[in-house]
Structure formats: structure tokens, C-alpha cells
Amino acid sequence: MTGLTDLTVAELRDGFRAGDFSAREAAEAFNGAVAAAKVLNAFIVETPEHALAAADAADKARAAGETPKPLAGVPLGIKDLFCTKGVQTTAASHILGGFKPVYESTITQKLWDAGAGMLGKLNMDQFAMGSSNETSAFGNVISPWRRSDGGNAPLAPGGSSGGSSAVVAARIAPAATGTDTGGSIRQPAAFTGICGIKPTYGRCSRWGVVAFASSLDQAGPMARTVRDCAIMLEAMSGFDPKDATSLDLPVPGWEAGLSADLKGKRIGIPMEYRVDNMPAEIDALWQQGIEWVKDAGAEVVEVSLPHTRYALPAYYIIAPAEASSNLARYDGVRYGLRELPEGAGLQDMYAATRAAGFGQEVKRRILIGTYVLSAGFYDAYYNQAQKVRALIARDFDDAWEQCDLLLTPTAPSAAFALGEKSADPIAMYLNDVFTVPSSLAGLPAMSVPAGLDGAGLPLGLQVIGKAFDEQGVLNAGLALEQRAGFAARPGKWW
């Protein structure tokens, strides 16, 4: 049925319940969109049969008069960091080539229990390490967007959740799962003109999600609207006894609580987010966002987060340190790639397997992490970074005495061309300058598409909230969404 791939999650759910179409028709439409968009390289594994099986179950239940499940009739893309039972899960790395988990991640199980189906496993930066989706062992994802000023170079979809952002923006999936360690939901959402929310650390279970940096990793949804993110987040959240960092809290009805009325809310504007050499278009959009939240009834106040300047250096010590520990398990012994040169001993196998299996960016971060955790440097680097992290969290606590939410740009630029920054790791890391502080503090934060730059590429605004205040973040996002009226979409060229 034509037009189904243009529907949002809410429209698919409600249309299915109203009998406007069958779940199978929706699944077939999106399966067709997946098959027609291979040039984007957004999927590592396609699972059309999974989407159809879930759709058939939903149709059968509806025919029997059963109450439809929350996501019945909604097929999804799943980032290849989430373990899916019997379906290859690689974290976009050769070292996990051929690995098919015998278990399901808590997040994906919750989505299946809610009636959703899976279109496939989405490409990403290897082990979620990257901001452009260029570190994948399966080749880079190409953004569906193109510059309007004559530039022909393929664009980065952002990272690490670049496959997720690309398929949602291109109407290949109505929504997708992402993970955010330092901005990997929000930055790609901004680059591709969609919404993405990183909830409070612990809202979504990490069990069955391939680990990068355990104290930072958090799953969240990516979709075209704020409402869709609320629907998805309700299905994904909840306490999980298998995850020691899971929050034992009830899941609020975020969709039912959506309101664009910000009367009585104070929105903080952190002065430290005005960075040098920030494009004038982003600063102008930020100022426009300030006017929008005022129009929604909010009071705007300027606040200070004085340790923001140290957030990136602290993050790029803490995250690699945790990565070097987490990735030590990939040694060729139990699962995934095994390189065993003739006559090699155990240590030789370890070295050969890791050399062949890990990409350059992963190796770089393992080396950095191992260095900062080593005997002579643990106190000098890792301990100091953790102290800075505590100061950054304290800055947010101080800010909350003056305001309820923060409004900032999401990224310091629009999408850049593939290859433009891949030779300069520092330039690539600077993409996370606005997203890392809230990750270090474990706070909920959301990117909402709010405008286009001079080349016709999307720009996003970020809302940061207090711990556990996803409702406030979503409501502010809705107020921005309604006033921005962002309706731009990539012209179909694939």
C-alpha cells in the first residue's frame, strides 16, 4: 500500500487499530523500502521475515478481537549493538563476525513484547566509537540528505547511530533503536533532521547491549516526531534485575503527559555553550529557539556550567578506559573471530585476532584507555577525569536551582562530507562538544530538528533535563517541534 512508509509510529499504530490497513501491509511496505535503499548501506543484516511474523501475529490478534499491543503494526530498525536471538550481532566489527546470540537483549525483547517487528540490524560505528559512521567494518552509512548548494560529496549521517538516523530520515523505518555514550543518538538525529532522546542513565536496560563504556552507555529511541519518541521510550524503559545499573522506577505515561505549554518553566541558557568559531547559523537558530520557548510560556534565564570546557577531555579519558576493559573479552577464545597462525601460542592468537578484528579507531581508544589505567598514570589521568566528571555533575545540580531545563545547540555544525574529518580524530571528537556534558552527568537530553543551514542541511536544538525528568524534556521538545514546523525531508535519490 503506497504511503504507509510516510506514516509516523503514532499514525501506524492508530491506523492499524482503526482497521485502515493490516500490519502485514505495513511490514511489506517497509520491507520494500529496505530492499530499495541498499545504496545507503544502512543495514548489516535484513530480517524481512521477522517483520512479517510480528505483523501476522498482530493481524491474527486483531481478527480474534484482542486489544492491540502498543506497537502492533510497527516494524523497527535495530542498531547492531543490541543482541538479537539467532540473528547476527556484530557491533559493526569483524571481531564479532558470524556471532549469533542465543539470547535477546532486554530492550529488543520489550519491543517484541509490545508487538513490534524487526526490519533488520542497522550499521553503526564499530563498537559505537565514532561520530560519522565511518569506522564500521561493513563500510560507512551514507546520509540520505544532499546539499542544496551544488555539493555532491556524500554526507555523514552522524554516529555512532548513523544507520538508525539514516533509515528514519529516509522513511525506510518509522523508528529505530540507538545508543548514546557521548551523543550518539542526539548528534546523528541533528544531522538527519529527526528526533532522538537519551533518557536518564539507567532508564533503559543495558543487558544484552554490547558494551562500550558501561557508566555512560544508554539506549534510547530515534524517530521522526517527539510523540513517536515518547511512545518508543515507554516500550523500551523499565527495571531489569539483570542490569545492576537499572533504575527500579515505574515507567511514566510520557505520551499521555505530552504538553507544549511551558508556562511556569524556567529554561536555562548555558553561557559556556557559546563556543569559538561556531557557525552563525547555529547561533541564530539557538536564539530562535529561545524565542520559541518564550512563546510557549517559559521564562529564560542565563546560567553557568563552568566546567563544561573540561567535559570533552574527561570523556575521552573515561570512555576509552572503560572500553579497554570491556573489549578485553574479545580474544578469539569463546566467540567471534579467531586468527590462529600456524604454530602460534595463546598470546599469538590473542594478538592476531585483535589485530585483524578491531578497526583503527577501536584500537586507538583501547590504547588510550590502557595507558590511562596503567600503574603510573591511573591517578594522573583516570582519577582526575572522574573528579572532573563529579564537578560537571555538580554544575548541573547548581543550574537546577535556577532553571528546570536547558536549551543548547545539539552539534557545532551541520552534517559534513564523508572523509572530511576522518583523518583528524580531534576534529571528529569535537562533534560531541554539546552532548558529552549531559552524558557524563547521566541526564536525559533530546535533539529536535529546528531548521536548515544555508546548504539546506538539518540543524537541531538540544533540551537537557534533570535526572528522571524525561517528561519535561519531551514537553519542551514538543514546544520546539510545533513552533519550528520542521517538515523538510531528504529528496529521494537512492
N, C-alpha and C positions, 0 to 999 in steps of 0.2 A: 504494500500500500504506500503510495507516494506521500511524502510529507511527514511520515512518522519520525524520521531522523531529525526533524527540526523541533520536535517536542522536547520540553524540559522533563526532568524527573517527575515533578508535580503533575504536569499535563499527561504524561504517560500513565501514571498511577490513576489519576482521576478518569482519564478516558477509558482505561481498561475496566475500571469499576462501573462506568456508565454503559458499558457494552458497545462503545464506539468502534472498537477493534479487538481482536484477540491478542493474547500475549504472544502467540506464535507469529502473527503478522508483524508485531513489533520486533521480535527476535530476528525474523528473516530479513527485515529491512535493515537492521543494524549489522547483521552478518554480511549482507551485501555491501554495505558501506565499508566494512573492514576489508573485504576482498578487493574493493576498487581503489584502495588507498595505500597499496603496498609501497609506493614510491616514498612515502613519508617515513618508512622503516620504524613505525611506532610500536609494532608488536614483535615480540620474540617468539611467542607461541600463540597460535589462534585456536580457539576452542568453540567453534560454532555449535558442536553437539551439546556442550554444557548449557549454552544459552537456550537452545531448543528444548532440552529436557526440562529446564526450570519453567519455560513458557508452557509446555504441555501440562505440567503439574498444576500451574496456575489456572489454565483453561479448564482442566478437569475439576478442580476445586470449585471454580465459579459455576460450572454447569451443575454441580451437586448442591448448590445453594449455600456453600460455605462462605464465611466472611473472608474477603481477600486479605492476604498478608500485606504488610506495609509497603513492600517493594515488589509486589506481584506485577508482572508485566514490564519490569525494568531490567534490561541487560546492562552490565557494567564492564569497564576495563579494570584490570587488577595489576598494580605495579609489581614487577617481578622480584620484589623484596619479600612478598607475602607467600609463605609456604602454602601450596595448594595440593591436596592429597592426590597422588597419581599423575600430577601434571608438572612437567619440568619447571624447576625453580632455580635460577642461576645467579640472581643479583647482578645480571649482565656481566658475569665474569667467566672466563674459561675454566677457572679452578673448580667451579661447580657444574661443569658441563655434564649433561645427562642425569643430574640429580633429580629424582622424583620422590618427594617426601611421602612418607607413609602416614602422615597426619595433616590436619588442616589448621591453619593459623586461627586464633580466636576471632580476629576481625572478619576474615572471609567466612568463617562458619556462621557468625552473626548475620552477615549479609545473605547467605543462603537460607538461613532460618527465617529471614524476613521476606523470602520469596524471590530474591534477585538471581539472575543467571550471569555467567561469565563469558564475555566475548573473547578473552584471551589475556595473556600475560604481557605487560607493557614494558617497552625498552626504557632504559634509565642509565644514569651514570653508574659506572661499576662500583658496587657496594655503597651506592649513594654518595660517592665522592666526586663532586663536580658541580658546576653552575651552568653548564651549556649542553649537557648530554653528549659530549664528545669523548668521554672516557669509556664508553660501553665497548665490550669485546665484540658486540654484534653490529658495530657501526653506529654513527650518530643518527639521531632522530632529526628530521627536517621540519621546521615550523611551517604550518600551513599559510602563514602570513607572508606577504611580499611588500617591499617598499613601493610607495606610490610615486617616488621621485626619479624613477628610472634605474634604481639599483637592482641588479639581477642576482647578486650573490645570495645563496640560500641562508636563511636566518636560523639562529639557535632558538629552540623552544624553551630555553631555561633549563635548570637542573636542580636537583637530580631527577625530579619527577617530570622530565621532559616528554616522555611518551604519554603520560597522563594528561598533561596540558594540551598536547597536540591533538589527541583524539577528541577531547571535549570541545576544543575550539573549532575543529573541523567537522563537528556533528557526526563523528564516527561512533561515539559513545555518549550517552546523556550525562554520565558522571563516571568518575574513576577514583580509586584509592591513591593516595600519595603518602609520603612520609616526609617529615620536616625535622632536620637536625639543627640547621642554622639558617633555614629559609627555603628549603627545597620543595615546599608547597606554594609559598607565597610568591617567590620570585618568578617561577615559571608561569604561575597564574597571571601575574602582571604582564609578562612578556607576550602572552597569547590572548589577553582580553577576556579572561574568565575569573570566577571567584574561587578562592581556596582558603580554608581555615585550619590553623594549627591549634588544637584545643590545649587546655591546661595539661601539663605533663602528668600522665597517669590516668587521664580520662579514657583513653583507648589502650587496650592491652597490647603489650609488645610481644606476647607469647606467639611464637611462630613467625615473627618478623626477623629476617636476617639482620644481625646487629652490626651497627657501625660504631656509634658512641652511645653507650647504654644510658647515661644520665641526661642525654639530650634528645634521643630519637623519640618521635611521637607521630603516630598515624593520624591522618585526617582526610576529609573529602575534598575533591575538586569537581566543580560543576559550573553551569552557566549562570546560575542565579543564587542569591543569598538564601532564598527559600529552599532550593534544592540542597544547599549545603546543610541547612538545618535538618532536613529530612534524613539525609545520609548520616549526619553526625549522631542523630538519635539511634539509628540502627547499629552504628559502629561502637558506641560507647557502652560502658558498664563495667562493674567489678569483675575481675578474673582472678580466682585464687591461684592460678598457675603463674601469675606475674606478681612478683614481690613488690613492684612499684605501682601496682594498680590501685586506683582510688576506690575505697569502699563507700561510694556515694550513690544515691539514686540518680537515674537519668532524667533530667527535666524534660518537659514537653516544649522544646525550643521552637518548633514550628508554630504551635498554638500561641506561644508567647511573643511572636514577632510583632513589632510595632515600630513605625518610623517616627514616632513622636518622641523627641528628645528633651521635652520640657523638664526642667529640674536637673538635667545632667550637665556636668562640667567637663568640657573637653580640653585636655592639656596639649599644648604645642611645645615640644621639647626644643629648646634653642640649639642644642648640640647637634641636631639633625640637619642643620644648615651647613652642609659641607662645602669645602672649596671645590670650584670647577663643576658644581652641579649644573646641568643644563637649565637654562632659563625656563624652558617649557615645563620642567618638573616642578620648579619653584612656583610658577604661575598656577599650575594645577593644584598644588598644595594650598595656595591662597584661595583658589576657587573652592576647594574642599572645606576650608574654614568658613567661607560664606554659606556653603550648603548646610553645615551642621548648625550654624546660627539660625538659618531659615527654618530648620527643624525644631528650634526651640532651645538649643543648648547654649550655655554660657561658655565662652572660650577664654582660657587663661594660659599664660606662658609659664612653663615650668622648666626646671633644670635637671638634667641627668648627667652630673659632672664626670662620671667615669665611663661614659659612652665611648670616648676615644680609645679606651683600652680594651673594648669588647672584642674586636677582631683578633688582636694578638693573643688574648686569653683563650679565645675559642680555638685558635689554630695551634694551641698547645694542648688544651684539654681533649679536644676531639681526636687528634692523632694519637694521643696517649691511650685513650680508650680503644681506639681502632687497633693499635698494635697488640693489645691484649686480646680483643675479640677475634682478630683474624689469625691468631696463633693456632687455632684449631684446624686450619686448612693446611694439612701436611701430607696428603696423599695416602693416609693410612685407612681412614674409615669410609669416606665417600668422596665423590667428585673425581677430579683429575688425579692421575698418578703417573709421574715420569720416573722410570726406573732404568737408568743407563746400565748397560751390560757390566756386570761385576761391581755394581755400586753397593755401598753400605747404606745404613739407615739415614745417616746425616746427608749423604749424597742424594738420596731420594727426596728428603725434605727440601734441599736446596734446589734441585732440578724441578721439582713440582711447583714450588713457589715462584721460581724464576719464570717458568713457562705459563703459569696460571694467572698471576697478578699483572695488571697493567701498570704503566709508568706512574700514574697519579696515586694509585693504591700503594705502590712500592715507596713513593716519596713520603706518603703520610705514615706508613709503617716505620720507616727510618726515622722520621722526625719524632714519632711517638716513643720509639725505643730509646732514642737519645735522651729525651726529656725525663724518662723514667729511670735512666741508668743511675748508678750509685753516686756519681759525682755531681749530678745535675738535677736530681729529684727535688731537692729543696730550692735550688736556684730558679728552676723554671716551673715545674708542675705545682708545687706548693704555692708559689707566688701567684700563679694563674688562678688557682682555686680561691685565694684570698681576694683577688680582683673580682672574681665571679660573685663572691659574697657582697662586695661593695656595690656592684652593679645591681644586684637584687635589692640592696638597701636603698639605692637611689630610687627605684620604682616604688618601694614602700613609702618613702618620703613624698614622692609625687602624688601618691593616692590620698594624702592628706589635703591636697589642693584640688584634685580632679578625680573623675570617675573613669575616664577613658583617655587614651592618647591618640592623636591623629598625626600620621607621618607619611612621606612617600614610601612606596614599597621597595623600589630599586633605584639606583642612581642613574639609570639610563633606560632607554627602550631596548628591545632586542638588538643584538649585534650580529654581525655576519659570522657564520661558522668559520673557524680558523683565525678569527681576528685577535683573539686573546689567548689561544691555546698554548702559545709559546712563552707566555708570561704568567706564571702562577699567581704572582702578587696582584696583577690586574684582574685576574679571574676571581681571586678571593675577595676583592673589593666589591663585588656584586652583592655581597651579603652584609654590607655595612649597616643597612637599616633593619635587617631582620635578625641578626645574631643577638643583640642585647636581650630581646624578649625570650629567645630560646635559652640563653644562659640562666634567666630568671624563672623559666618554666611557665611563662604566662600565655594565655590564649591570645592569638593575633590572626587577623584576616586581611587578605588583599581583595579589593573590589575594583573592577575596571571603571575608569572615570574619564578617559579622554584619549585622544590620539596626538602624537607628535607631528612635526612638520612633514615627516615622510609617511604619515598615515599608519603608524605603528602604535599599538596599545600602550597606555601608561596606567599604573594602578596606584590607589591610595590604600594605606595600611591603618587599621584600627587595632590598638593594643588594649587589653583589659586586665583587670585584677584577676588573680587566680580564682577559678571556678565561675567567672562571670562571662561565660560564653553567650548568655542571653544579651548582655549589654553590648558585646562585640557585634553579634548578629544584628541587633536593632540599629546600631549606628551604621553598620554596613548597608542595611536596608534603606536608611535615610539617604545615604550617599548614592546608592543604586537608583533610587527613584528620582533624585534630582539630576544625576548625571545623564540618565536616559541613554546609557551606552547600548547602542544597537548595532554597532559595526561588527562585521564578521569577515573572515578572510575570503577573498574571491576564489572560487574553486578552479584550481589549475592542475590538480593532481588526477 
